[in-house]
């Protein structure tokens, strides 16, 4: 029964797993808020383009003069190039310089790590760039009385890795940095 709940939770969490780019940039997803600014354009158009956009449910943003542009699934650097190339190809601007960054203030950009079982408060833990597996377990209330930390599983992008958190607790230099959407299962 408990295993069934874990499997269902893993399935649900995997539906919302973002693509992580090789250089560490996260791919954009629907409802992400991005700040877009373009240099090399007329001053009269700056305020109309340089602003915060929300990626639509369809995965696009709507830009002045070019309309809908696909954003979901692209890294910010890829979206920058795509926008620059589109403005140049359509002869709207000759040398635009586009900057795209994920706006951390937006609700859609919130990233999570999921502690599925074996802690006192299982559930989502807000992701930060310095979040480790031990910190995530601590935020989730520490190990439950029945937890088996030596058989912990870390699921990342569909791949499962068994981790001995007892050993890592004894040697914190071996602690593992987490990525958004990682799932931690501490068997009970």
C-alpha positions as a Markdown table, in Angstrom:
| # | Residue | x | y | z |
|---|---|---|---|---|
| 1 | Unk | 0.0 | 0.0 | 0.0 |
| 2 | Unk | 2.8 | 2.4 | 1.0 |
| 3 | Unk | 4.8 | 1.5 | -2.2 |
| 4 | Unk | 1.7 | 2.2 | -4.3 |
| 5 | Unk | 1.4 | 5.8 | -2.9 |
| 6 | Unk | 5.1 | 6.3 | -3.6 |
| 7 | Unk | 4.7 | 5.2 | -7.2 |
| 8 | Unk | 1.7 | 7.4 | -7.8 |
| 9 | Unk | 3.5 | 10.4 | -6.3 |
| 10 | Unk | 6.5 | 9.7 | -8.5 |
| 11 | Unk | 4.3 | 9.5 | -11.5 |
| 12 | Unk | 2.6 | 12.8 | -10.7 |
| 13 | Unk | 5.9 | 14.6 | -10.0 |
| 14 | Unk | 7.5 | 13.2 | -13.2 |
| 15 | Unk | 4.7 | 14.9 | -15.3 |
| 16 | Unk | 6.1 | 18.3 | -14.2 |
| 17 | Unk | 9.8 | 17.6 | -14.6 |
| 18 | Unk | 11.6 | 20.4 | -16.5 |
| 19 | Unk | 14.3 | 19.8 | -19.0 |
| 20 | Unk | 17.7 | 20.7 | -17.6 |
| 21 | Unk | 20.2 | 22.0 | -20.1 |
| 22 | Unk | 23.8 | 20.7 | -20.0 |
| 23 | Unk | 25.3 | 24.1 | -19.0 |
| 24 | Unk | 23.0 | 24.4 | -16.0 |
| 25 | Unk | 20.4 | 26.7 | -17.6 |
| 26 | Unk | 16.9 | 25.5 | -17.0 |
| 27 | Unk | 14.6 | 25.3 | -20.0 |
| 28 | Unk | 11.6 | 27.5 | -19.8 |
| 29 | Unk | 8.2 | 26.1 | -19.2 |
| 30 | Unk | 4.6 | 27.4 | -19.3 |
| 31 | Unk | 3.8 | 30.0 | -16.6 |
| 32 | Unk | 7.5 | 31.0 | -16.1 |
| 33 | Unk | 8.0 | 34.7 | -15.9 |
| 34 | Unk | 10.9 | 36.1 | -17.9 |
| 35 | Unk | 12.4 | 39.5 | -18.1 |
| 36 | Unk | 13.2 | 40.5 | -21.6 |
| 37 | Unk | 15.2 | 43.5 | -22.7 |
| 38 | Unk | 16.4 | 44.4 | -26.2 |
| 39 | Unk | 19.1 | 46.9 | -27.0 |
| 40 | Unk | 19.8 | 48.5 | -30.4 |
| 41 | Unk | 16.2 | 49.5 | -31.0 |
| 42 | Unk | 14.5 | 52.9 | -31.2 |
| 43 | Unk | 13.9 | 54.5 | -27.9 |
| 44 | Unk | 10.2 | 54.9 | -28.7 |
| 45 | Unk | 9.8 | 51.1 | -28.7 |
| 46 | Unk | 11.9 | 50.2 | -25.6 |
| 47 | Unk | 9.0 | 50.4 | -23.1 |
| 48 | Unk | 6.8 | 48.3 | -25.4 |
| 49 | Unk | 9.2 | 45.4 | -25.6 |
| 50 | Unk | 11.5 | 45.6 | -22.5 |
| 51 | Unk | 9.3 | 44.1 | -19.8 |
| 52 | Unk | 8.3 | 40.9 | -17.9 |
| 53 | Unk | 6.5 | 38.3 | -19.9 |
| 54 | Unk | 4.7 | 35.2 | -18.7 |
| 55 | Unk | 5.2 | 32.1 | -20.9 |
| 56 | Unk | 1.6 | 31.1 | -22.0 |
| 57 | Unk | 0.1 | 27.7 | -21.4 |
| 58 | Unk | 0.8 | 27.1 | -25.1 |
| 59 | Unk | 4.5 | 27.8 | -24.4 |
| 60 | Unk | 4.8 | 31.1 | -26.2 |
| 61 | Unk | 5.3 | 34.8 | -25.5 |
| 62 | Unk | 3.8 | 37.6 | -27.6 |
| 63 | Unk | 6.4 | 40.2 | -28.9 |
| 64 | Unk | 5.9 | 43.5 | -30.6 |
| 65 | Unk | 6.0 | 43.2 | -34.4 |
| 66 | Unk | 6.6 | 39.5 | -34.5 |
| 67 | Unk | 3.8 | 38.0 | -32.5 |
| 68 | Unk | 3.9 | 34.6 | -30.9 |
| 69 | Unk | 7.4 | 33.2 | -30.2 |
| 70 | Unk | 8.0 | 29.7 | -28.8 |
| 71 | Unk | 9.7 | 29.9 | -25.4 |
| 72 | Unk | 8.8 | 26.7 | -23.6 |
| 73 | Unk | 11.5 | 24.0 | -23.9 |
| 74 | Unk | 14.2 | 26.6 | -24.7 |
| 75 | Unk | 17.0 | 27.8 | -22.5 |
| 76 | Unk | 17.0 | 31.6 | -22.0 |
| 77 | Unk | 20.2 | 31.9 | -24.2 |
| 78 | Unk | 18.5 | 29.9 | -27.0 |
| 79 | Unk | 15.4 | 32.1 | -26.8 |
| 80 | Unk | 17.6 | 35.2 | -26.9 |
| 81 | Unk | 19.2 | 34.0 | -30.2 |
| 82 | Unk | 15.8 | 33.0 | -31.6 |
| 83 | Unk | 14.3 | 36.5 | -31.0 |
| 84 | Unk | 17.4 | 38.3 | -32.4 |
| 85 | Unk | 17.3 | 36.2 | -35.5 |
| 86 | Unk | 13.6 | 36.7 | -36.0 |
| 87 | Unk | 13.8 | 40.5 | -35.7 |
| 88 | Unk | 16.8 | 40.5 | -38.2 |
| 89 | Unk | 15.2 | 38.0 | -40.6 |
| 90 | Unk | 12.0 | 40.1 | -40.8 |
| 91 | Unk | 14.1 | 43.2 | -41.2 |
| 92 | Unk | 12.5 | 44.9 | -38.2 |
| 93 | Unk | 15.8 | 45.6 | -36.4 |
| 94 | Unk | 19.3 | 45.4 | -37.9 |
| 95 | Unk | 21.4 | 44.5 | -34.8 |
| 96 | Unk | 19.2 | 43.8 | -31.7 |
| 97 | Unk | 20.8 | 42.5 | -28.6 |
| 98 | Unk | 18.4 | 40.5 | -26.6 |
| 99 | Unk | 18.7 | 39.5 | -22.9 |
| 100 | Unk | 16.3 | 37.0 | -21.3 |
| 101 | Unk | 16.4 | 36.0 | -17.7 |
| 102 | Unk | 14.0 | 33.9 | -15.6 |
| 103 | Unk | 12.2 | 36.3 | -13.2 |
| 104 | Unk | 12.6 | 34.7 | -9.7 |
| 105 | Unk | 9.7 | 36.8 | -8.3 |
| 106 | Unk | 7.1 | 35.1 | -10.4 |
| 107 | Unk | 5.0 | 32.2 | -9.1 |
| 108 | Unk | 5.5 | 30.2 | -12.3 |
| 109 | Unk | 9.2 | 30.1 | -11.9 |
| 110 | Unk | 9.2 | 28.5 | -8.5 |
| 111 | Unk | 11.3 | 25.3 | -8.6 |
| 112 | Unk | 10.9 | 22.4 | -6.2 |
| 113 | Unk | 12.6 | 19.2 | -4.9 |
| 114 | Unk | 10.2 | 16.5 | -3.7 |
| 115 | Unk | 10.8 | 14.5 | -0.5 |
| 116 | Unk | 8.4 | 11.6 | -1.1 |
| 117 | Unk | 8.8 | 9.5 | 2.0 |
| 118 | Unk | 10.9 | 8.8 | 5.2 |
| 119 | Unk | 10.8 | 12.3 | 6.7 |
| 120 | Unk | 8.5 | 14.0 | 9.3 |
| 121 | Unk | 7.0 | 16.4 | 6.7 |
| 122 | Unk | 7.1 | 14.7 | 3.2 |
| 123 | Unk | 6.3 | 17.0 | 0.3 |
| 124 | Unk | 7.8 | 19.7 | -1.9 |
| 125 | Unk | 10.9 | 21.7 | -0.7 |
| 126 | Unk | 11.7 | 25.0 | -2.4 |
| 127 | Unk | 14.8 | 24.6 | -4.6 |
| 128 | Unk | 17.8 | 26.9 | -4.3 |
| 129 | Unk | 21.1 | 26.6 | -6.0 |
| 130 | Unk | 22.9 | 25.5 | -2.8 |
| 131 | Unk | 20.3 | 23.0 | -1.7 |
| 132 | Unk | 21.8 | 19.6 | -0.8 |
| 133 | Unk | 20.1 | 16.3 | -0.1 |
| 134 | Unk | 20.9 | 16.6 | 3.6 |
| 135 | Unk | 19.5 | 20.2 | 3.7 |
| 136 | Unk | 16.3 | 19.0 | 1.9 |
| 137 | Unk | 15.8 | 16.2 | 4.4 |
| 138 | Unk | 16.3 | 18.7 | 7.2 |
| 139 | Unk | 13.8 | 21.2 | 5.7 |
| 140 | Unk | 11.4 | 18.2 | 5.5 |
| 141 | Unk | 11.6 | 17.8 | 9.3 |
| 142 | Unk | 14.4 | 15.2 | 9.4 |
| 143 | Unk | 14.1 | 11.5 | 9.2 |
| 144 | Unk | 11.0 | 9.8 | 10.5 |
| 145 | Unk | 11.5 | 7.2 | 13.3 |
| 146 | Unk | 11.1 | 4.4 | 10.8 |
| 147 | Unk | 13.3 | 5.8 | 8.1 |
| 148 | Unk | 16.2 | 3.8 | 6.6 |
| 149 | Unk | 18.6 | 6.6 | 5.5 |
| 150 | Unk | 21.2 | 4.1 | 4.3 |
| 151 | Unk | 18.9 | 3.1 | 1.5 |
| 152 | Unk | 17.8 | 6.5 | 0.2 |
| 153 | Unk | 17.0 | 6.9 | -3.4 |
| 154 | Unk | 17.5 | 10.0 | -5.5 |
| 155 | Unk | 15.5 | 10.2 | -8.7 |
| 156 | Unk | 16.8 | 12.7 | -11.3 |
| 157 | Unk | 15.5 | 12.9 | -14.8 |
| 158 | Unk | 14.1 | 9.4 | -14.5 |
| 159 | Unk | 17.3 | 7.8 | -13.4 |
| 160 | Unk | 17.5 | 6.4 | -9.8 |
| 161 | Unk | 20.6 | 6.5 | -7.7 |
| 162 | Unk | 20.9 | 4.7 | -4.3 |
| 163 | Unk | 22.5 | 6.9 | -1.7 |
| 164 | Unk | 23.7 | 6.2 | 1.9 |
| 165 | Unk | 22.6 | 9.3 | 3.8 |
| 166 | Unk | 24.2 | 7.8 | 7.0 |
| 167 | Unk | 27.6 | 7.9 | 5.3 |
| 168 | Unk | 27.0 | 11.4 | 3.9 |
| 169 | Unk | 25.9 | 12.6 | 7.4 |
| 170 | Unk | 29.2 | 11.4 | 8.8 |
| 171 | Unk | 31.1 | 13.0 | 5.9 |
| 172 | Unk | 29.2 | 16.2 | 4.8 |
| 173 | Unk | 31.8 | 17.0 | 2.1 |
| 174 | Unk | 30.1 | 14.1 | 0.2 |
| 175 | Unk | 26.7 | 15.8 | 0.3 |
| 176 | Unk | 25.0 | 16.0 | -3.1 |
| 177 | Unk | 23.8 | 19.2 | -4.7 |
| 178 | Unk | 20.2 | 18.9 | -5.8 |
| 179 | Unk | 18.6 | 20.0 | -9.0 |
| 180 | Unk | 15.0 | 21.2 | -9.5 |
| 181 | Unk | 12.4 | 18.4 | -9.6 |
| 182 | Unk | 14.8 | 15.9 | -7.9 |
| 183 | Unk | 12.8 | 13.3 | -5.9 |
| 184 | Unk | 14.1 | 11.9 | -2.6 |
| 185 | Unk | 12.8 | 8.6 | -1.3 |
| 186 | Unk | 13.9 | 7.5 | 2.1 |
| 187 | Unk | 12.5 | 3.9 | 2.6 |
| 188 | Unk | 10.6 | 3.1 | 5.9 |
